Structure formats: C-alpha cells, structure tokens
Amino acid sequence: MRLDQFDLNLLIAFDVLIEERGVTRAAARLNLTQSAMSAALKRLREAFSDEILVQHGKRMVPTPGALSLAPHVAAAVMNLRGILASGMRFEPAQSRRRFRIVASDYITTVLIGPALRSLQREAPNVQIEITLPTSDILEQLDHGEIDLLISPEQFLSPDHPRELVFEERHVVVGCANNPALQRPLDAQTFYDSGHVVVSVSRDGTFIDNFLRGQSEQRRIEVICAAFTQVPWMLPGTTRVALMHERLARELAPQLALAVHEPPFPLPVMREMMQFHSARATDRGLAWLREHLIATAI
C-alpha cells in the first residue's frame, strides 16, 4: 500500500492494540467504540497482510510480524507527536493541556507543589497529572505515555534527554528529644540507633543503594512505603532516618524534629527531569520544565 493511501491514524490503533493485547481495552484507551476498534484492526490486517492479533484461548496475542513491526510503529507515532507539538504554539493562559508527570511523593512535596502556585496564575486551565514511579516507568517513557519523569540520575533511561533540576543532600533526622541527637553524631551512634527507611521499588532508593555497599549496615526497625511517611515515624522515639534535606527542613518544625549532619560523607543526589527525545522541541513541555527549574533554585 502506498503511503498517501494509508490512514496514519491506523498507526496509533496498531500501537495501542499491541500494548493492550485486545480490542476492548484498546477501544477504551482511545475512547472508541468496540466496533470502531474492530474495524481498525480489520484495516490493519488488510494493509499489512498479517493477522496482527490472533486469539489464543481467552487472550489475544500479537503475531511474529506484528511484534517485529511494533517498535518501528511506536517510534513513528512518537516522532509524529513530537513534530505536531513542536509546530504548535503554546499559549499558557489559553491552554487546556494535561501534563503527565511521574515523580515521588518527595518531589511532589518539595518541587511540584510549590511550582503549582505560579503555574495556576499563568496557566489556570492546564492540568497536571502526577503518578508515582512504577517498575515499568522507563517503558512508559519509551512509549510516550508520560510527559516528564523526575528522578535521581541513576534511575534514568540512557536513550532520552535529561536535564538537571537540583542537587540534594541527605541529613540525619530524629526526634528533638532523642538522646543520640543531643551531641554531635558519630558513626557508631548512628549505626547503633534504630532506623526508619523507605522501600519504593525493587531498584532501591538512592541512599539505600549507596549504604548497601558500606561495611557496616543500619539496624532497620521501620520500613515505609513513601518518603513523606518517614518523619511521622520519628516523634517520641529514639529512631533516626536519613532524609532528603529539602523534605527534612520542610517537615521538621511541625513535628519537633532535629536535623543533623551525617557522621560520614554521603554522595550528592542529582535530581533530573527526563522526557522522550521526540518531545525535545515541545514548547509546552519546555515551558513546564522552565517553571520547575525556576522553583527549584
């Protein structure tokens, strides 16, 4: 089939069908009726002379031909979206665009929340959708399902642009009445104390990955599912925690917590923004990135 006779919308249908492995889910994702999605699959089968998806028990599975085409189609769809985004003017005051950001609760607290005040004044109708990182986040980035990933540098994809937002230190935090924090903290006291830590994914956190390589290990007593839970576990106890300094300074006053320098050198964490390479010239995304960096200064 000649390109000028091919409906490019079918590439989007193909991309979603392969990801969802089913007509019903693909239709829901594209806000189409099931009959319209079935018609798109029929046209794809005719165009590529391939079944694309075949029934296997209660599931539909892609054909080998469809699987070989899938990465090329996904890249083409992303490039087309990038072309459209770069060619469109972005007027913040009139825009109703939704930006999809993946970030931890820590980043939401110290960066995105403060940035929303200026964003609302300049772009009152823009929507910000924030989701927590998951194990498949880099796949979502590759597929163009998110606009922006904000993460420590070590967890980023090597295949897409990145931009420094800020550098972050870690500090030791505990109850202000904790006897261990009434004097300069030494390494032995640090390791002898009970610790509150965070477990957010199988990849570990930035600071956990560093400490895992040290000869002496912390005595972990409490494991939290989010960074912002940690300080609430400290008042009235003798436990301590290593926290991002920005988050610690933000929450310490209201919880009567003491903030101390760590008793040994810790690496500085580089918090980065990453976006798909096809969106490098996306004017709306550039506007959002500028706001976030200005907030972080």
Contacts in CASP RR format, 6 or more apart in sequence:
PFRMAT RR
TARGET T0000
AUTHOR 0000-0000-0000
METHOD contacts of the structure
MODEL  1
MRLDQFDLNLLIAFDVLIEERGVTRAAARLNLTQSAMSAALKRLREAFSD
EILVQHGKRMVPTPGALSLAPHVAAAVMNLRGILASGMRFEPAQSRRRFR
IVASDYITTVLIGPALRSLQREAPNVQIEITLPTSDILEQLDHGEIDLLI
SPEQFLSPDHPRELVFEERHVVVGCANNPALQRPLDAQTFYDSGHVVVSV
SRDGTFIDNFLRGQSEQRRIEVICAAFTQVPWMLPGTTRVALMHERLARE
LAPQLALAVHEPPFPLPVMREMMQFHSARATDRGLAWLREHLIATAI
1 47 0 8 1.000
6 47 0 8 1.000
7 43 0 8 1.000
8 80 0 8 1.000
9 40 0 8 1.000
10 40 0 8 1.000
10 43 0 8 1.000
10 44 0 8 1.000
10 47 0 8 1.000
11 73 0 8 1.000
11 76 0 8 1.000
11 77 0 8 1.000
11 80 0 8 1.000
12 30 0 8 1.000
12 77 0 8 1.000
13 26 0 8 1.000
13 30 0 8 1.000
13 37 0 8 1.000
13 40 0 8 1.000
13 41 0 8 1.000
13 44 0 8 1.000
14 44 0 8 1.000
14 52 0 8 1.000
14 66 0 8 1.000
14 69 0 8 1.000
14 70 0 8 1.000
14 73 0 8 1.000
15 70 0 8 1.000
15 73 0 8 1.000
15 74 0 8 1.000
15 77 0 8 1.000
15 143 0 8 1.000
16 26 0 8 1.000
16 29 0 8 1.000
16 30 0 8 1.000
17 23 0 8 1.000
17 26 0 8 1.000
17 37 0 8 1.000
17 40 0 8 1.000
17 41 0 8 1.000
17 44 0 8 1.000
17 52 0 8 1.000
17 53 0 8 1.000
18 52 0 8 1.000
18 53 0 8 1.000
18 62 0 8 1.000
18 66 0 8 1.000
18 67 0 8 1.000
18 70 0 8 1.000
18 73 0 8 1.000
19 26 0 8 1.000
19 143 0 8 1.000
20 26 0 8 1.000
20 29 0 8 1.000
21 53 0 8 1.000
21 59 0 8 1.000
21 60 0 8 1.000
21 61 0 8 1.000
21 62 0 8 1.000
22 53 0 8 1.000
22 60 0 8 1.000
23 34 0 8 1.000
23 37 0 8 1.000
23 38 0 8 1.000
23 41 0 8 1.000
23 53 0 8 1.000
23 60 0 8 1.000
24 34 0 8 1.000
24 37 0 8 1.000
26 32 0 8 1.000
26 37 0 8 1.000
27 33 0 8 1.000
27 34 0 8 1.000
27 36 0 8 1.000
27 37 0 8 1.000
30 37 0 8 1.000
32 40 0 8 1.000
41 52 0 8 1.000
41 53 0 8 1.000
44 52 0 8 1.000
45 51 0 8 1.000
45 52 0 8 1.000
48 66 0 8 1.000
48 69 0 8 1.000
50 63 0 8 1.000
50 65 0 8 1.000
50 66 0 8 1.000
51 63 0 8 1.000
51 66 0 8 1.000
52 62 0 8 1.000
52 63 0 8 1.000
52 66 0 8 1.000
53 60 0 8 1.000
53 61 0 8 1.000
53 62 0 8 1.000
53 63 0 8 1.000
53 66 0 8 1.000
54 60 0 8 1.000
54 61 0 8 1.000
54 63 0 8 1.000
62 70 0 8 1.000
74 142 0 8 1.000
74 143 0 8 1.000
78 143 0 8 1.000
78 144 0 8 1.000
78 276 0 8 1.000
78 278 0 8 1.000
79 278 0 8 1.000
81 144 0 8 1.000
81 278 0 8 1.000
81 279 0 8 1.000
82 278 0 8 1.000
82 279 0 8 1.000
82 281 0 8 1.000
82 282 0 8 1.000
85 279 0 8 1.000
85 281 0 8 1.000
85 282 0 8 1.000
85 283 0 8 1.000
85 284 0 8 1.000
85 285 0 8 1.000
86 281 0 8 1.000
86 282 0 8 1.000
86 283 0 8 1.000
87 281 0 8 1.000
87 283 0 8 1.000
88 283 0 8 1.000
89 283 0 8 1.000
90 97 0 8 1.000
90 283 0 8 1.000
90 284 0 8 1.000
90 287 0 8 1.000
92 122 0 8 1.000
92 123 0 8 1.000
92 126 0 8 1.000
92 287 0 8 1.000
93 122 0 8 1.000
93 123 0 8 1.000
93 124 0 8 1.000
94 125 0 8 1.000
95 123 0 8 1.000
95 125 0 8 1.000
95 126 0 8 1.000
95 284 0 8 1.000
96 125 0 8 1.000
96 126 0 8 1.000
96 127 0 8 1.000
97 126 0 8 1.000
97 127 0 8 1.000
97 284 0 8 1.000
98 126 0 8 1.000
98 127 0 8 1.000
98 128 0 8 1.000
98 129 0 8 1.000
99 126 0 8 1.000
99 127 0 8 1.000
99 128 0 8 1.000
99 129 0 8 1.000
99 147 0 8 1.000
99 148 0 8 1.000
99 285 0 8 1.000
99 288 0 8 1.000
100 129 0 8 1.000
100 131 0 8 1.000
100 145 0 8 1.000
100 146 0 8 1.000
100 147 0 8 1.000
100 148 0 8 1.000
101 112 0 8 1.000
101 128 0 8 1.000
101 129 0 8 1.000
101 130 0 8 1.000
101 131 0 8 1.000
101 146 0 8 1.000
101 147 0 8 1.000
101 148 0 8 1.000
101 149 0 8 1.000
101 150 0 8 1.000
102 130 0 8 1.000
102 131 0 8 1.000
102 132 0 8 1.000
102 133 0 8 1.000
102 137 0 8 1.000
102 140 0 8 1.000
102 146 0 8 1.000
102 148 0 8 1.000
102 149 0 8 1.000
102 150 0 8 1.000
102 151 0 8 1.000
103 111 0 8 1.000
103 112 0 8 1.000
103 130 0 8 1.000
103 132 0 8 1.000
103 133 0 8 1.000
103 149 0 8 1.000
103 150 0 8 1.000
103 151 0 8 1.000
104 132 0 8 1.000
104 133 0 8 1.000
104 150 0 8 1.000
104 151 0 8 1.000
104 200 0 8 1.000
104 226 0 8 1.000
104 227 0 8 1.000
105 132 0 8 1.000
105 226 0 8 1.000
105 227 0 8 1.000
105 228 0 8 1.000
106 227 0 8 1.000
106 228 0 8 1.000
106 244 0 8 1.000
106 247 0 8 1.000
107 150 0 8 1.000
107 271 0 8 1.000
108 130 0 8 1.000
109 227 0 8 1.000
109 228 0 8 1.000
109 247 0 8 1.000
109 250 0 8 1.000
110 244 0 8 1.000
110 246 0 8 1.000
110 247 0 8 1.000
110 250 0 8 1.000
111 150 0 8 1.000
111 165 0 8 1.000
111 166 0 8 1.000
111 292 0 8 1.000
111 295 0 8 1.000
111 296 0 8 1.000
112 128 0 8 1.000
112 130 0 8 1.000
112 292 0 8 1.000
114 295 0 8 1.000
115 291 0 8 1.000
115 292 0 8 1.000
115 295 0 8 1.000
116 128 0 8 1.000
118 291 0 8 1.000
118 294 0 8 1.000
118 295 0 8 1.000
119 126 0 8 1.000
119 128 0 8 1.000
119 288 0 8 1.000
119 291 0 8 1.000
122 291 0 8 1.000
131 146 0 8 1.000
132 200 0 8 1.000
133 149 0 8 1.000
133 151 0 8 1.000
133 155 0 8 1.000
133 200 0 8 1.000
133 201 0 8 1.000
134 140 0 8 1.000
134 201 0 8 1.000
135 201 0 8 1.000
135 202 0 8 1.000
135 203 0 8 1.000
137 146 0 8 1.000
137 149 0 8 1.000
138 157 0 8 1.000
140 146 0 8 1.000
141 149 0 8 1.000
141 157 0 8 1.000
141 160 0 8 1.000
141 274 0 8 1.000
141 275 0 8 1.000
141 276 0 8 1.000
142 157 0 8 1.000
142 159 0 8 1.000
142 160 0 8 1.000
142 276 0 8 1.000
144 276 0 8 1.000
144 278 0 8 1.000
147 275 0 8 1.000
147 279 0 8 1.000
147 285 0 8 1.000
147 288 0 8 1.000
148 273 0 8 1.000
148 274 0 8 1.000
148 275 0 8 1.000
148 285 0 8 1.000
148 288 0 8 1.000
148 289 0 8 1.000
149 156 0 8 1.000
149 273 0 8 1.000
149 274 0 8 1.000
149 275 0 8 1.000
150 165 0 8 1.000
150 271 0 8 1.000
150 272 0 8 1.000
150 273 0 8 1.000
150 274 0 8 1.000
150 292 0 8 1.000
151 271 0 8 1.000
151 272 0 8 1.000
151 274 0 8 1.000
152 206 0 8 1.000
152 269 0 8 1.000
152 270 0 8 1.000
152 271 0 8 1.000
152 272 0 8 1.000
153 162 0 8 1.000
153 269 0 8 1.000
153 270 0 8 1.000
153 271 0 8 1.000
153 272 0 8 1.000
154 206 0 8 1.000
154 209 0 8 1.000
155 203 0 8 1.000
156 162 0 8 1.000
156 272 0 8 1.000
156 274 0 8 1.000
157 274 0 8 1.000
159 277 0 8 1.000
160 274 0 8 1.000
160 275 0 8 1.000
160 276 0 8 1.000
160 277 0 8 1.000
161 274 0 8 1.000
161 275 0 8 1.000
161 277 0 8 1.000
161 280 0 8 1.000
162 272 0 8 1.000
162 273 0 8 1.000
162 274 0 8 1.000
163 272 0 8 1.000
163 273 0 8 1.000
163 274 0 8 1.000
163 289 0 8 1.000
163 293 0 8 1.000
164 270 0 8 1.000
164 271 0 8 1.000
164 272 0 8 1.000
165 271 0 8 1.000
165 272 0 8 1.000
165 273 0 8 1.000
165 292 0 8 1.000
165 293 0 8 1.000
165 296 0 8 1.000
166 271 0 8 1.000
166 296 0 8 1.000
166 297 0 8 1.000
167 268 0 8 1.000
167 269 0 8 1.000
167 270 0 8 1.000
167 271 0 8 1.000
168 244 0 8 1.000
168 245 0 8 1.000
168 246 0 8 1.000
168 268 0 8 1.000
168 269 0 8 1.000
168 270 0 8 1.000
168 271 0 8 1.000
169 244 0 8 1.000
169 245 0 8 1.000
169 266 0 8 1.000
169 268 0 8 1.000
169 269 0 8 1.000
170 207 0 8 1.000
170 242 0 8 1.000
170 243 0 8 1.000
170 244 0 8 1.000
170 245 0 8 1.000
170 262 0 8 1.000
170 266 0 8 1.000
170 269 0 8 1.000
171 242 0 8 1.000
171 243 0 8 1.000
171 245 0 8 1.000
171 248 0 8 1.000
171 259 0 8 1.000
171 260 0 8 1.000
171 261 0 8 1.000
171 262 0 8 1.000
172 181 0 8 1.000
172 185 0 8 1.000
172 190 0 8 1.000
172 240 0 8 1.000
172 241 0 8 1.000
172 242 0 8 1.000
172 243 0 8 1.000
172 259 0 8 1.000
172 260 0 8 1.000
172 261 0 8 1.000
172 262 0 8 1.000
172 263 0 8 1.000
173 230 0 8 1.000
173 231 0 8 1.000
173 234 0 8 1.000
173 240 0 8 1.000
173 241 0 8 1.000
173 242 0 8 1.000
173 243 0 8 1.000
173 248 0 8 1.000
173 252 0 8 1.000
173 257 0 8 1.000
173 258 0 8 1.000
173 259 0 8 1.000
173 260 0 8 1.000
174 181 0 8 1.000
174 234 0 8 1.000
174 237 0 8 1.000
174 239 0 8 1.000
174 240 0 8 1.000
174 241 0 8 1.000
174 257 0 8 1.000
174 258 0 8 1.000
174 260 0 8 1.000
175 181 0 8 1.000
175 234 0 8 1.000
175 235 0 8 1.000
175 236 0 8 1.000
175 237 0 8 1.000
175 238 0 8 1.000
175 239 0 8 1.000
175 256 0 8 1.000
175 257 0 8 1.000
175 258 0 8 1.000
176 256 0 8 1.000
176 257 0 8 1.000
176 258 0 8 1.000
177 236 0 8 1.000
177 256 0 8 1.000
178 237 0 8 1.000
178 238 0 8 1.000
178 239 0 8 1.000
178 240 0 8 1.000
178 258 0 8 1.000
179 238 0 8 1.000
180 189 0 8 1.000
180 192 0 8 1.000
180 193 0 8 1.000
180 238 0 8 1.000
180 240 0 8 1.000
181 240 0 8 1.000
181 258 0 8 1.000
181 260 0 8 1.000
185 260 0 8 1.000
185 261 0 8 1.000
185 262 0 8 1.000
185 263 0 8 1.000
186 263 0 8 1.000
187 216 0 8 1.000
187 263 0 8 1.000
187 264 0 8 1.000
189 263 0 8 1.000
190 218 0 8 1.000
190 240 0 8 1.000
190 262 0 8 1.000
190 263 0 8 1.000
191 216 0 8 1.000
191 217 0 8 1.000
191 218 0 8 1.000
191 219 0 8 1.000
192 219 0 8 1.000
193 219 0 8 1.000
193 238 0 8 1.000
193 239 0 8 1.000
193 240 0 8 1.000
194 218 0 8 1.000
194 219 0 8 1.000
194 220 0 8 1.000
194 221 0 8 1.000
194 238 0 8 1.000
194 239 0 8 1.000
194 240 0 8 1.000
195 218 0 8 1.000
195 219 0 8 1.000
195 220 0 8 1.000
195 221 0 8 1.000
195 222 0 8 1.000
195 239 0 8 1.000
195 240 0 8 1.000
195 241 0 8 1.000
195 242 0 8 1.000
196 221 0 8 1.000
196 222 0 8 1.000
196 223 0 8 1.000
196 224 0 8 1.000
196 230 0 8 1.000
196 233 0 8 1.000
196 234 0 8 1.000
196 239 0 8 1.000
196 240 0 8 1.000
196 241 0 8 1.000
197 205 0 8 1.000
197 208 0 8 1.000
197 218 0 8 1.000
197 220 0 8 1.000
197 222 0 8 1.000
197 223 0 8 1.000
197 224 0 8 1.000
197 230 0 8 1.000
197 241 0 8 1.000
197 242 0 8 1.000
198 205 0 8 1.000
198 208 0 8 1.000
198 223 0 8 1.000
198 224 0 8 1.000
198 225 0 8 1.000
198 226 0 8 1.000
198 227 0 8 1.000
198 229 0 8 1.000
198 230 0 8 1.000
199 205 0 8 1.000
199 223 0 8 1.000
199 224 0 8 1.000
199 225 0 8 1.000
200 225 0 8 1.000
200 226 0 8 1.000
200 227 0 8 1.000
203 209 0 8 1.000
206 269 0 8 1.000
207 242 0 8 1.000
207 266 0 8 1.000
207 269 0 8 1.000
210 266 0 8 1.000
210 267 0 8 1.000
211 217 0 8 1.000
211 218 0 8 1.000
211 242 0 8 1.000
221 239 0 8 1.000
222 233 0 8 1.000
222 239 0 8 1.000
224 230 0 8 1.000
224 233 0 8 1.000
227 243 0 8 1.000
227 244 0 8 1.000
227 247 0 8 1.000
228 247 0 8 1.000
228 251 0 8 1.000
230 241 0 8 1.000
230 243 0 8 1.000
231 241 0 8 1.000
231 243 0 8 1.000
231 247 0 8 1.000
231 248 0 8 1.000
231 251 0 8 1.000
231 252 0 8 1.000
231 255 0 8 1.000
231 257 0 8 1.000
232 255 0 8 1.000
233 239 0 8 1.000
233 241 0 8 1.000
234 240 0 8 1.000
234 241 0 8 1.000
234 255 0 8 1.000
234 257 0 8 1.000
235 255 0 8 1.000
235 256 0 8 1.000
235 257 0 8 1.000
242 262 0 8 1.000
242 266 0 8 1.000
244 269 0 8 1.000
245 259 0 8 1.000
248 257 0 8 1.000
248 259 0 8 1.000
249 259 0 8 1.000
251 257 0 8 1.000
252 258 0 8 1.000
252 259 0 8 1.000
271 296 0 8 1.000
273 289 0 8 1.000
273 292 0 8 1.000
275 282 0 8 1.000
275 285 0 8 1.000
275 289 0 8 1.000
279 285 0 8 1.000
END
